[in-house]
Amino acid sequence: MPMDLDCAAGCPLTAPQPIAPFDFPVGQVRRVAPVGDDGDVDETRRNILKLAGVGALVLAGGGLGAAALQYAQPPVVGLTSYPRVQLIDADGRPLTIAAVEQEYSVDTSDLFIFNYPLRNEPNFFLNLSPANGQAPSPTNPGKWNAPGGIGTHGSILGYSAICQHLGCPAPAISYYPPGTCPKTFDNGALPFYIHCSCHGSTYDVTNRAANLTGPAVLPLPQVVFDTDSAGNIFAVGLNGPPVNGHLNSLQGDYGVASTVQLTRETPIILCSFPA
């Protein structure tokens, strides 16, 4: 039986109808509007979207810039002036001239450390007077009337406990009592000093912590002490160069409280001196 090939236009076997030629050159990019779109572009909406995009970029850029500036220039933390801070003994009592002259001497081997004026700036607390109460002599080492000293004989002193070479803190840098090392110095400095075991820098505790051996070239900052009528001891300032690692000794951390207690540490002893 012959097949009836005279199908309607919807017949699946019907050959595709010729496509009307494009009314624009081949290769040209052209917007094709979806069904129901009249082809017109809403310029108002486009402008709003552009402005929103620009604003987002500005805000993002501003945030990144602010963050970068924060890391490039961190806020400065510190003090504007040296505070008056009362020293408290290691046993919790107020530190007085009488107590120091009874309990501490040039022979004290443990380190006694207090922070001032900032929390990350430790200092040595020293009394260079001989333990027996007699005057210093070649056979009874000690020092009275040391520059900056307070007390009955001007022998109570404080110095930074951070080495001025590369910043080694106590106990790597320590006070060495008489007889700790056999080292002597050509300038006649007395045989008790502050010495750093990191690289060998040595400081003269009898003369404002002047350099005895390198590689440090700056003296240690010296604590300025004051007393009241009851003999209580107060730290009121620093003399000398800035504490190592600080642009100045008042910036680089938060200040200590109105009182600060001495802590006891065991020194690190190493009798190694640069040639």
Residue pairs with C-beta under 8 A, 6 or more apart in sequence:
5 13
7 13
7 14
24 30
31 39
31 41
33 39
76 251
77 251
77 252
77 253
77 254
78 118
78 250
78 251
78 252
78 253
78 254
78 255
79 117
79 118
79 250
79 251
79 255
80 250
81 250
82 117
82 224
82 236
82 237
82 238
82 250
83 117
83 236
83 255
83 256
83 258
84 226
84 234
84 235
84 236
84 258
85 116
85 117
85 234
85 235
85 236
85 256
85 257
85 258
85 259
85 260
86 94
86 95
86 232
86 233
86 234
86 258
86 259
86 260
87 94
87 95
87 114
87 125
87 232
87 233
87 234
87 235
87 259
87 260
87 261
87 262
88 94
88 95
88 259
88 260
88 261
88 262
89 95
89 99
89 103
89 261
89 262
90 112
90 261
90 262
90 263
90 264
92 261
93 99
94 232
95 232
95 233
95 262
96 230
96 231
96 232
96 233
97 150
97 151
97 152
97 156
97 227
97 231
97 233
98 231
100 127
100 151
100 156
100 233
101 127
101 129
101 151
101 152
101 156
104 112
104 125
104 126
104 127
105 127
105 129
105 130
105 131
105 142
106 126
106 127
106 128
106 129
106 130
106 131
106 136
106 141
106 142
106 143
106 155
106 177
106 178
106 192
107 130
107 131
107 177
107 178
108 126
108 127
108 175
108 177
109 177
109 267
110 264
110 265
110 266
110 267
111 124
111 161
111 170
111 171
111 174
111 175
111 264
111 265
111 266
111 267
112 124
112 125
112 126
112 262
112 263
112 264
112 265
113 122
113 123
113 124
113 125
113 161
113 170
113 262
113 263
113 264
113 265
114 122
114 123
114 125
114 158
114 235
114 260
114 261
114 262
114 263
115 121
115 122
115 123
115 256
115 260
116 123
116 158
116 223
116 235
116 238
116 256
116 260
117 235
117 237
117 238
117 249
117 250
117 255
117 256
118 246
118 249
118 250
118 252
118 253
118 254
118 255
118 256
119 253
119 254
119 255
119 256
120 252
120 253
121 160
121 162
121 243
121 246
121 249
121 252
121 253
122 160
122 161
122 162
122 169
122 170
123 158
123 159
123 160
123 161
123 223
123 235
124 158
124 159
124 160
124 161
124 170
124 175
124 194
125 158
125 262
126 156
126 157
126 158
126 159
126 175
126 205
127 151
127 155
127 156
127 157
128 142
128 143
128 144
128 146
128 149
128 155
128 156
128 157
128 192
128 205
128 206
129 136
129 142
129 143
129 144
129 151
129 153
129 155
130 136
130 140
130 141
130 142
132 140
134 140
135 142
135 144
136 142
136 143
136 144
141 178
141 190
141 191
141 192
142 155
143 149
143 155
143 190
143 205
143 206
144 153
144 154
144 155
145 153
145 154
145 155
146 154
146 155
146 157
146 205
146 206
146 207
147 207
147 208
148 157
148 208
148 222
148 224
148 225
148 239
149 155
149 156
149 157
150 156
150 157
150 225
150 226
150 227
150 233
156 225
156 233
157 205
157 222
157 223
157 225
158 222
158 223
158 225
158 235
159 194
159 203
159 205
159 209
159 220
159 221
159 222
159 223
160 209
160 220
160 221
160 222
160 223
160 238
160 243
160 244
161 169
161 170
161 173
162 168
162 169
162 170
162 173
162 220
162 243
162 244
162 245
163 169
163 172
163 173
163 196
163 198
163 199
163 201
163 216
163 244
164 201
164 216
164 217
164 218
164 219
164 220
164 241
164 244
165 196
165 198
165 199
165 201
165 214
165 215
165 216
165 244
166 198
166 199
166 244
167 244
167 245
168 196
168 197
168 198
168 199
170 265
170 267
171 265
171 266
171 267
171 268
172 196
172 197
172 198
172 268
173 194
173 195
173 196
173 197
173 198
173 201
174 194
174 195
174 197
174 267
174 268
174 269
175 192
175 193
175 194
175 205
175 267
176 192
176 193
176 194
176 195
176 267
176 269
177 192
178 190
178 191
178 192
179 191
180 192
180 269
180 271
181 191
181 195
181 269
181 271
181 273
182 271
183 191
183 202
183 271
183 273
184 191
185 212
187 212
189 204
189 206
189 207
189 212
190 204
190 206
192 205
193 202
193 203
193 204
193 205
193 212
194 202
194 203
194 205
194 209
194 220
195 201
195 202
195 203
195 270
195 273
196 202
196 216
197 268
197 269
197 270
197 272
199 215
199 274
200 213
200 214
200 215
200 272
200 273
200 274
201 211
201 213
201 214
201 215
201 216
202 211
202 212
202 213
202 273
203 209
203 210
203 211
203 212
203 216
203 219
203 220
204 210
204 211
204 212
208 219
208 222
208 239
208 240
209 219
209 220
209 221
209 222
209 240
210 219
211 217
211 218
211 219
213 273
213 274
214 274
215 274
218 240
218 241
219 240
219 241
220 240
221 238
221 239
221 240
221 241
221 242
221 243
221 249
222 238
222 239
222 240
223 235
223 237
223 238
224 235
224 236
224 237
224 238
224 239
225 233
225 234
225 235
225 236
226 233
226 234
226 236
227 233
227 234
228 234
235 260
238 249
242 248
242 249
243 249
243 252
245 252
246 252
